[in-house]
Amino acid sequence: MGSFDHLLALLGEIPDPRRAQGKLYKLPYLLLFSILAVVTGSTSYRGIRTFLDVHRRRLNAAFGLSWKKAPAHTAIRYTLQGLDPAAVEAVFRRHAAGLNAARGGPQQRRIALDGKTLRHSFDNFKDRKAAQVLSAFAVDAALVLAHVEIDDKSNEIPAAQKLLGELDIAGHIVTLDALHCQKNI
């Protein structure tokens, strides 16, 4: 399917954590289909497998594949948990930058940085606070450009400085919360 070619090529750059014998399903397609499953409402590995079961024939036809059955939910879990998070983040940042650049339009873009607490990410049993992330959002393109996790013993300020350093934002308008009204930023 032509509209997914660029994303599939980028997903192919992510190192595959599986052994050579365990590569029955190509990683870029497994990742793309997992993304599609999550976007359509799947919230578990079993949900991803159900999505693949229901749509396998259409996905085979659309992408020229010959999957005879969907991978087991344990195989999906093993594969997704074995991925290098930094490599996945780098691929998604490159994809978002490509989408943002292809959009064209004004040279000066608006980028909003905002932190959010991830729902249900706390663990009282292990004394773990809820996870927080800071996202950079291209307002004009309605696209998340990147995100970083905020350390447990910190706040958004150091995370924003790190994220601003990683993004190419020269000449763009950047908005942040009032929390960031600091002299050293």
Residue pairs with C-beta under 8 A, 6 or more apart in sequence:
1 62
1 63
4 32
4 63
6 95
6 98
7 32
7 95
8 28
8 29
8 32
9 28
10 91
10 94
10 95
11 27
11 28
11 31
11 32
11 91
12 27
12 28
13 87
13 91
14 27
14 28
14 31
14 83
14 84
14 87
14 88
14 91
15 83
15 84
15 87
16 23
16 27
17 78
17 79
17 82
17 83
17 84
18 27
18 78
18 79
18 82
22 75
24 71
25 67
25 71
25 75
27 79
29 59
29 63
29 65
30 71
30 76
30 79
33 48
33 51
33 52
33 59
34 48
34 76
34 80
36 51
37 47
37 48
37 51
37 52
38 48
40 51
41 47
42 48
42 50
42 51
44 73
45 73
45 74
45 76
45 77
45 80
46 73
48 73
48 76
49 70
49 71
49 72
49 73
49 76
52 59
52 67
52 70
52 71
53 69
53 70
56 67
56 69
56 70
59 65
59 67
60 66
60 67
71 79
89 146
89 147
92 146
93 145
93 146
96 138
96 143
96 144
96 145
96 146
97 145
97 168
99 141
99 143
100 109
100 138
100 141
100 143
100 145
103 140
103 141
105 140
106 140
107 171
108 171
108 172
108 173
109 138
109 139
109 140
109 141
109 172
109 173
110 138
110 139
110 140
110 172
110 173
110 174
110 175
111 136
111 137
111 138
111 139
111 145
111 167
111 169
111 172
111 173
111 174
111 175
112 136
112 137
112 139
112 174
112 175
112 176
113 134
113 135
113 136
113 137
113 160
113 163
113 164
113 174
113 175
113 176
113 177
113 180
114 134
114 135
114 137
114 176
114 177
115 132
115 133
115 134
115 135
115 150
115 156
115 159
115 177
116 132
116 133
116 135
117 130
117 131
117 132
118 130
118 131
118 132
118 133
119 130
121 130
121 131
122 128
122 129
122 130
122 131
128 152
129 152
131 149
132 149
132 150
132 156
133 147
133 148
133 149
133 150
134 147
134 148
134 150
134 156
134 159
134 160
134 163
135 144
135 146
135 147
136 144
136 145
136 146
136 147
136 163
136 167
137 143
137 144
137 145
138 144
138 145
145 167
146 163
146 166
146 167
147 163
148 159
148 162
148 163
148 166
149 159
150 156
150 159
151 158
151 159
155 179
156 177
156 179
156 180
157 179
157 180
157 182
157 185
160 176
160 180
160 185
161 185
164 174
176 185
